[in-house]
């Protein structure tokens, strides 16, 4: 089950963390994965890792906030392989500040990366998926759009909008054979969260607050992405899959 042989996938923000875990999972399940990040050297190294493990991968270094670059990357993928079956719009950024001190430029930067870029990538993917009559779009939301934290208002606003965008596009694109779903991660032990994992107080809070009693492992997000990208998930559409160990379900 959940095999992706012959499918072509574009994964953004794939050089580290959850994006890298999702790219690996898709490749392990047989997809040819186009990995995106801004850092060309980092993404080339990840491509080499997948290829060394027997997978199929290639690099696409661009900034997701450059909508022309997003369109060009999708067009190049289709030109090279004749198809784009899966989009995982994952790239995102964070900025922490109390609302009264939050610079408007930083708010806009987070919204542009976490929401506008996701919308633009979905638009370009839909252009090529609609004529094919098939496609899988998976976007990365956040558990914090369900159970909020202070000082990350831009991030939470962007991810809440991504959850809503998922429902909107699922309704619009479902009749075209394209499913659109969202993964909402909780607290995962990734490179981005290293400082938090190493903070004894914060680590204790996460472990104590999460019913399964630990941080998430990146490969657990990878499995969720592989499922939503597969044929077996053909009737899952407009859904936000929360992968947080029960954090958002617990008081």
Helices and strands as residue ranges (DSSP letters): E 8-11, H 17-28, E 32-37, H 40-52, E 56-61, H 67-81, E 86-89, G 99-101, H 104-111, I 112-116, H 117-132, E 135-140, G 143-145, H 153-173, G 174-176, E 178-185, G 191-193, H 194-197, H 200-209, H 218-229, G 231-233, E 240-243, G 247-249
